[in-house]
């Protein structure tokens, strides 16, 4: 197993075993190679620095789906909603 980073391409590669020339699957910045038995042989992440920054930003977020897809909820939004709900509860009591 070998992990390598190519700064000129900004690409991180995890080689688990020998790979074929072309990846079996490409999805955005991710490339995956597997053998005939279905065992993953290598994974590559292109544009790694930008992907890492995006990951760091999204560590405390949850992906929303359906009508909420693409909506971002910040901690500030949560705090404001919590205060509003507490005020409404206090009014009722």
C-alpha positions as a Markdown table, in Angstrom:
| # | Residue | x | y | z |
|---|---|---|---|---|
| 1 | Unk | 0.0 | 0.0 | 0.0 |
| 2 | Unk | 1.3 | 3.4 | -0.9 |
| 3 | Unk | 0.0 | 7.0 | -0.6 |
| 4 | Unk | 1.5 | 9.6 | -2.8 |
| 5 | Unk | 0.9 | 13.2 | -3.6 |
| 6 | Unk | 1.8 | 14.8 | -6.9 |
| 7 | Unk | 2.1 | 18.6 | -6.3 |
| 8 | Unk | 2.2 | 19.6 | -10.0 |
| 9 | Unk | -1.2 | 17.9 | -10.6 |
| 10 | Unk | -2.5 | 18.5 | -7.0 |
| 11 | Unk | -3.5 | 14.9 | -6.9 |
| 12 | Unk | -3.5 | 12.4 | -4.0 |
| 13 | Unk | -3.3 | 8.7 | -4.9 |
| 14 | Unk | -3.8 | 5.7 | -2.7 |
| 15 | Unk | -2.4 | 2.5 | -4.3 |
| 16 | Unk | -3.4 | -0.7 | -2.7 |
| 17 | Unk | -2.3 | -3.1 | -5.4 |
| 18 | Unk | -1.2 | -2.9 | -9.1 |
| 19 | Unk | -3.7 | -1.0 | -11.3 |
| 20 | Unk | -4.8 | -1.0 | -14.9 |
| 21 | Unk | -4.0 | 2.0 | -17.1 |
| 22 | Unk | -7.4 | 3.7 | -16.9 |
| 23 | Unk | -9.7 | 4.0 | -13.9 |
| 24 | Unk | -12.9 | 1.9 | -13.9 |
| 25 | Unk | -15.0 | 4.7 | -12.5 |
| 26 | Unk | -14.6 | 8.5 | -12.5 |
| 27 | Unk | -16.9 | 10.8 | -10.6 |
| 28 | Unk | -15.9 | 14.4 | -10.3 |
| 29 | Unk | -12.5 | 14.6 | -8.7 |
| 30 | Unk | -12.5 | 11.0 | -7.7 |
| 31 | Unk | -11.1 | 8.1 | -9.7 |
| 32 | Unk | -11.3 | 4.4 | -8.6 |
| 33 | Unk | -9.6 | 1.4 | -10.0 |
| 34 | Unk | -10.6 | -2.2 | -9.2 |
| 35 | Unk | -9.7 | -5.6 | -10.4 |
| 36 | Unk | -11.8 | -8.4 | -11.9 |
| 37 | Unk | -12.7 | -9.7 | -8.4 |
| 38 | Unk | -14.1 | -6.3 | -7.4 |
| 39 | Unk | -11.3 | -5.5 | -5.1 |
| 40 | Unk | -10.4 | -1.8 | -5.0 |
| 41 | Unk | -6.8 | -1.4 | -6.2 |
| 42 | Unk | -6.4 | 2.4 | -6.1 |
| 43 | Unk | -8.2 | 5.7 | -5.4 |
| 44 | Unk | -7.2 | 9.1 | -6.7 |
| 45 | Unk | -8.4 | 12.6 | -5.7 |
| 46 | Unk | -7.6 | 15.3 | -8.2 |
| 47 | Unk | -7.6 | 19.0 | -7.2 |
| 48 | Unk | -6.8 | 17.7 | -3.7 |
| 49 | Unk | -6.1 | 21.0 | -2.0 |
| 50 | Unk | -9.5 | 22.5 | -3.0 |
| 51 | Unk | -11.3 | 19.3 | -2.1 |
| 52 | Unk | -9.6 | 19.2 | 1.3 |
| 53 | Unk | -10.6 | 22.8 | 2.1 |
| 54 | Unk | -14.2 | 22.0 | 1.0 |
| 55 | Unk | -14.2 | 19.0 | 3.3 |
| 56 | Unk | -12.9 | 21.1 | 6.2 |
| 57 | Unk | -15.7 | 23.6 | 5.7 |
| 58 | Unk | -18.3 | 20.9 | 5.6 |
| 59 | Unk | -17.2 | 18.9 | 8.6 |
| 60 | Unk | -20.1 | 20.3 | 10.8 |
| 61 | Unk | -22.7 | 20.3 | 8.1 |
| 62 | Unk | -25.3 | 17.7 | 7.0 |
| 63 | Unk | -26.3 | 17.1 | 3.4 |
| 64 | Unk | -30.0 | 17.9 | 2.9 |
| 65 | Unk | -32.1 | 16.3 | 0.2 |
| 66 | Unk | -35.5 | 16.8 | -1.4 |
| 67 | Unk | -36.8 | 20.4 | -1.3 |
| 68 | Unk | -33.9 | 21.3 | 1.1 |
| 69 | Unk | -31.2 | 20.3 | -1.4 |
| 70 | Unk | -28.6 | 23.0 | -1.6 |
| 71 | Unk | -29.8 | 24.9 | 1.5 |
| 72 | Unk | -27.1 | 25.6 | 4.0 |
| 73 | Unk | -28.1 | 26.0 | 7.7 |
| 74 | Unk | -25.5 | 27.7 | 9.9 |
| 75 | Unk | -25.0 | 27.6 | 13.6 |
| 76 | Unk | -26.3 | 31.2 | 13.7 |
| 77 | Unk | -29.5 | 30.0 | 12.0 |
| 78 | Unk | -29.9 | 27.3 | 14.6 |
| 79 | Unk | -29.3 | 29.6 | 17.5 |
| 80 | Unk | -31.8 | 32.2 | 16.2 |
| 81 | Unk | -34.5 | 29.5 | 15.6 |
| 82 | Unk | -33.9 | 28.1 | 19.1 |
| 83 | Unk | -34.3 | 31.6 | 20.7 |
| 84 | Unk | -37.5 | 32.1 | 18.7 |
| 85 | Unk | -38.9 | 28.7 | 19.8 |
| 86 | Unk | -38.0 | 29.4 | 23.5 |
| 87 | Unk | -39.8 | 32.8 | 23.3 |
| 88 | Unk | -42.9 | 31.1 | 21.9 |
| 89 | Unk | -42.8 | 28.4 | 24.6 |
| 90 | Unk | -42.5 | 31.1 | 27.3 |
| 91 | Unk | -45.5 | 33.0 | 26.0 |
| 92 | Unk | -47.7 | 29.9 | 26.2 |
| 93 | Unk | -46.7 | 29.3 | 29.9 |
